[in-house]
């Protein structure tokens, strides 16, 4: 997947998983260059920054997946 920021810079990412909750779609993805993992809320084909409660929801989900 290729994502473009507001400045037009493109980065190549691997989608790790997608989650839907309350008609909102969340994407967790990994940067191929840095190997960092990021998350965002997908709205109108654009990734938005997570608010605190969304971040906590995604973080809790990842912790549960880790076992």
PAGUVO-511050 format. One record per atom (N, C-alpha, C): z, x negated, y negated; atom name; residue in three letters. Coordinates in steps of 0.2 Angstrom, whole numbers. Atoms other than C-alpha are relative to their C-alpha. Last residue first. Layout:
! PAGUVO-511050
@w->Z, u->X, v->Y, name->CA, resn->ALA;
...
//
This chain:
! PAGUVO-511050
@w->-5, u->-1, v->-6, name->N, resn->UNK;
@w->122, u->7, v->65, name->CA, resn->UNK;
@w->6, u->-2, v->-2, name->C, resn->UNK;
@w->-2, u->6, v->-2, name->N, resn->UNK;
@w->108, u->0, v->53, name->CA, resn->UNK;
@w->6, u->0, v->6, name->C, resn->UNK;
@w->5, u->3, v->-4, name->N, resn->UNK;
@w->101, u->17, v->52, name->CA, resn->UNK;
@w->2, u->-7, v->3, name->C, resn->UNK;
@w->0, u->-4, v->-6, name->N, resn->UNK;
@w->117, u->24, v->45, name->CA, resn->UNK;
@w->-5, u->-3, v->5, name->C, resn->UNK;
@w->-6, u->2, v->-4, name->N, resn->UNK;
@w->118, u->10, v->32, name->CA, resn->UNK;
@w->0, u->4, v->7, name->C, resn->UNK;
@w->1, u->7, v->-3, name->N, resn->UNK;
@w->100, u->14, v->27, name->CA, resn->UNK;
@w->6, u->-2, v->4, name->C, resn->UNK;
@w->5, u->-1, v->-6, name->N, resn->UNK;
@w->104, u->33, v->25, name->CA, resn->UNK;
@w->-1, u->-7, v->3, name->C, resn->UNK;
@w->-3, u->-2, v->-5, name->N, resn->UNK;
@w->119, u->28, v->14, name->CA, resn->UNK;
@w->-4, u->1, v->6, name->C, resn->UNK;
@w->-5, u->5, v->-3, name->N, resn->UNK;
@w->109, u->18, v->3, name->CA, resn->UNK;
@w->4, u->2, v->6, name->C, resn->UNK;
@w->4, u->5, v->-4, name->N, resn->UNK;
@w->96, u->31, v->1, name->CA, resn->UNK;
@w->4, u->-5, v->3, name->C, resn->UNK;
@w->3, u->-3, v->-6, name->N, resn->UNK;
@w->109, u->44, v->-4, name->CA, resn->UNK;
@w->-4, u->-4, v->5, name->C, resn->UNK;
@w->-5, u->0, v->-5, name->N, resn->UNK;
@w->118, u->32, v->-15, name->CA, resn->UNK;
@w->-2, u->4, v->6, name->C, resn->UNK;
@w->-1, u->7, v->-3, name->N, resn->UNK;
@w->102, u->28, v->-24, name->CA, resn->UNK;
@w->5, u->0, v->5, name->C, resn->UNK;
@w->6, u->2, v->-5, name->N, resn->UNK;
@w->98, u->46, v->-26, name->CA, resn->UNK;
@w->1, u->-7, v->3, name->C, resn->UNK;
@w->-1, u->-5, v->-6, name->N, resn->UNK;
@w->115, u->50, v->-33, name->CA, resn->UNK;
@w->-5, u->-1, v->5, name->C, resn->UNK;
@w->-6, u->2, v->-4, name->N, resn->UNK;
@w->114, u->35, v->-46, name->CA, resn->UNK;
@w->1, u->4, v->7, name->C, resn->UNK;
@w->-6, u->0, v->4, name->N, resn->UNK;
@w->96, u->39, v->-52, name->CA, resn->UNK;
@w->6, u->-2, v->5, name->C, resn->UNK;
@w->-5, u->-5, v->-3, name->N, resn->UNK;
@w->81, u->32, v->-43, name->CA, resn->UNK;
@w->6, u->1, v->-5, name->C, resn->UNK;
@w->-6, u->3, v->-2, name->N, resn->UNK;
@w->67, u->24, v->-53, name->CA, resn->UNK;
@w->5, u->6, v->2, name->C, resn->UNK;
@w->-5, u->0, v->5, name->N, resn->UNK;
@w->50, u->33, v->-52, name->CA, resn->UNK;
@w->7, u->-3, v->2, name->C, resn->UNK;
@w->-7, u->2, v->-2, name->N, resn->UNK;
@w->36, u->29, v->-41, name->CA, resn->UNK;
@w->4, u->0, v->-6, name->C, resn->UNK;
@w->-3, u->6, v->3, name->N, resn->UNK;
@w->19, u->37, v->-46, name->CA, resn->UNK;
@w->7, u->0, v->2, name->C, resn->UNK;
@w->3, u->7, v->-2, name->N, resn->UNK;
@w->8, u->48, v->-36, name->CA, resn->UNK;
@w->2, u->-6, v->-4, name->C, resn->UNK;
@w->7, u->0, v->2, name->N, resn->UNK;
@w->13, u->64, v->-45, name->CA, resn->UNK;
@w->-3, u->-7, v->1, name->C, resn->UNK;
@w->2, u->-6, v->4, name->N, resn->UNK;
@w->31, u->60, v->-42, name->CA, resn->UNK;
@w->-7, u->0, v->-2, name->C, resn->UNK;
@w->7, u->-1, v->1, name->N, resn->UNK;
@w->37, u->48, v->-28, name->CA, resn->UNK;
@w->-1, u->7, v->-4, name->C, resn->UNK;
@w->1, u->-7, v->0, name->N, resn->UNK;
@w->56, u->43, v->-30, name->CA, resn->UNK;
@w->-8, u->1, v->-1, name->C, resn->UNK;
@w->2, u->-4, v->5, name->N, resn->UNK;
@w->59, u->25, v->-27, name->CA, resn->UNK;
@w->-2, u->7, v->1, name->C, resn->UNK;
@w->0, u->-7, v->-1, name->N, resn->UNK;
@w->66, u->11, v->-16, name->CA, resn->UNK;
@w->-2, u->4, v->-6, name->C, resn->UNK;
@w->0, u->-5, v->6, name->N, resn->UNK;
@w->64, u->-7, v->-15, name->CA, resn->UNK;
@w->0, u->7, v->2, name->C, resn->UNK;
@w->1, u->-7, v->-2, name->N, resn->UNK;
@w->66, u->-21, v->-1, name->CA, resn->UNK;
@w->2, u->4, v->-7, name->C, resn->UNK;
@w->-5, u->-5, v->3, name->N, resn->UNK;
@w->63, u->-39, v->-6, name->CA, resn->UNK;
@w->-1, u->7, v->2, name->C, resn->UNK;
@w->-4, u->-2, v->-6, name->N, resn->UNK;
@w->52, u->-50, v->6, name->CA, resn->UNK;
@w->6, u->5, v->-3, name->C, resn->UNK;
@w->-7, u->2, v->1, name->N, resn->UNK;
@w->46, u->-59, v->-10, name->CA, resn->UNK;
@w->5, u->2, v->6, name->C, resn->UNK;
@w->-1, u->7, v->3, name->N, resn->UNK;
@w->28, u->-59, v->-7, name->CA, resn->UNK;
@w->7, u->-3, v->0, name->C, resn->UNK;
@w->2, u->5, v->-5, name->N, resn->UNK;
@w->26, u->-44, v->5, name->CA, resn->UNK;
@w->1, u->-7, v->-3, name->C, resn->UNK;
@w->5, u->4, v->4, name->N, resn->UNK;
@w->37, u->-33, v->-6, name->CA, resn->UNK;
@w->-2, u->-6, v->5, name->C, resn->UNK;
@w->-1, u->8, v->0, name->N, resn->UNK;
@w->45, u->-21, v->6, name->CA, resn->UNK;
@w->-5, u->-3, v->-4, name->C, resn->UNK;
@w->5, u->5, v->-1, name->N, resn->UNK;
@w->46, u->-2, v->3, name->CA, resn->UNK;
@w->2, u->-7, v->0, name->C, resn->UNK;
@w->-3, u->7, v->-1, name->N, resn->UNK;
@w->57, u->13, v->4, name->CA, resn->UNK;
@w->-5, u->-5, v->2, name->C, resn->UNK;
@w->3, u->5, v->-4, name->N, resn->UNK;
@w->49, u->29, v->-2, name->CA, resn->UNK;
@w->4, u->-6, v->0, name->C, resn->UNK;
@w->-3, u->7, v->1, name->N, resn->UNK;
@w->58, u->45, v->-7, name->CA, resn->UNK;
@w->-4, u->-5, v->4, name->C, resn->UNK;
@w->2, u->5, v->-5, name->N, resn->UNK;
@w->49, u->62, v->-8, name->CA, resn->UNK;
@w->3, u->-7, v->-2, name->C, resn->UNK;
@w->1, u->6, v->3, name->N, resn->UNK;
@w->58, u->77, v->-17, name->CA, resn->UNK;
@w->-2, u->-5, v->6, name->C, resn->UNK;
@w->6, u->0, v->3, name->N, resn->UNK;
@w->57, u->95, v->-11, name->CA, resn->UNK;
@w->-2, u->-7, v->-4, name->C, resn->UNK;
@w->0, u->-4, v->5, name->N, resn->UNK;
@w->76, u->95, v->-8, name->CA, resn->UNK;
@w->-7, u->0, v->-4, name->C, resn->UNK;
@w->-6, u->-4, v->1, name->N, resn->UNK;
@w->75, u->80, v->3, name->CA, resn->UNK;
@w->-1, u->4, v->-6, name->C, resn->UNK;
@w->0, u->-6, v->4, name->N, resn->UNK;
@w->60, u->71, v->10, name->CA, resn->UNK;
@w->6, u->3, v->0, name->C, resn->UNK;
@w->-5, u->-5, v->-1, name->N, resn->UNK;
@w->61, u->53, v->16, name->CA, resn->UNK;
@w->-1, u->6, v->-4, name->C, resn->UNK;
@w->0, u->-5, v->5, name->N, resn->UNK;
@w->48, u->39, v->18, name->CA, resn->UNK;
@w->5, u->6, v->2, name->C, resn->UNK;
@w->0, u->-7, v->-2, name->N, resn->UNK;
@w->49, u->23, v->28, name->CA, resn->UNK;
@w->0, u->5, v->-6, name->C, resn->UNK;
@w->-5, u->0, v->-6, name->N, resn->UNK;
@w->46, u->5, v->28, name->CA, resn->UNK;
@w->1, u->7, v->3, name->C, resn->UNK;
@w->-4, u->-5, v->0, name->N, resn->UNK;
@w->30, u->5, v->17, name->CA, resn->UNK;
@w->5, u->0, v->6, name->C, resn->UNK;
@w->0, u->-4, v->-7, name->N, resn->UNK;
@w->23, u->-12, v->16, name->CA, resn->UNK;
@w->5, u->6, v->-1, name->C, resn->UNK;
@w->-6, u->-2, v->-3, name->N, resn->UNK;
@w->19, u->-18, v->-2, name->CA, resn->UNK;
@w->-1, u->3, v->7, name->C, resn->UNK;
@w->1, u->-3, v->-6, name->N, resn->UNK;
@w->5, u->-26, v->-12, name->CA, resn->UNK;
@w->7, u->0, v->4, name->C, resn->UNK;
@w->-3, u->3, v->-5, name->N, resn->UNK;
@w->7, u->-28, v->-30, name->CA, resn->UNK;
@w->-1, u->3, v->6, name->C, resn->UNK;
@w->0, u->-3, v->-6, name->N, resn->UNK;
@w->-4, u->-23, v->-45, name->CA, resn->UNK;
@w->4, u->-5, v->5, name->C, resn->UNK;
@w->-1, u->5, v->-5, name->N, resn->UNK;
@w->0, u->-27, v->-63, name->CA, resn->UNK;
@w->0, u->3, v->7, name->C, resn->UNK;
@w->6, u->1, v->-4, name->N, resn->UNK;
@w->-6, u->-13, v->-74, name->CA, resn->UNK;
@w->0, u->-6, v->5, name->C, resn->UNK;
@w->4, u->5, v->3, name->N, resn->UNK;
@w->8, u->-15, v->-87, name->CA, resn->UNK;
@w->-7, u->-1, v->3, name->C, resn->UNK;
@w->3, u->-3, v->7, name->N, resn->UNK;
@w->15, u->2, v->-82, name->CA, resn->UNK;
@w->-4, u->-5, v->-3, name->C, resn->UNK;
@w->-6, u->-1, v->5, name->N, resn->UNK;
@w->17, u->-5, v->-64, name->CA, resn->UNK;
@w->-4, u->3, v->-6, name->C, resn->UNK;
@w->2, u->3, v->6, name->N, resn->UNK;
@w->3, u->-4, v->-50, name->CA, resn->UNK;
@w->6, u->3, v->-5, name->C, resn->UNK;
@w->-3, u->-4, v->6, name->N, resn->UNK;
@w->7, u->-1, v->-32, name->CA, resn->UNK;
@w->-2, u->-4, v->-6, name->C, resn->UNK;
@w->0, u->3, v->6, name->N, resn->UNK;
@w->-4, u->-6, v->-17, name->CA, resn->UNK;
@w->3, u->4, v->-6, name->C, resn->UNK;
@w->0, u->-4, v->6, name->N, resn->UNK;
@w->0, u->0, v->0, name->CA, resn->UNK;
@w->0, u->-4, v->-6, name->C, resn->UNK;
//
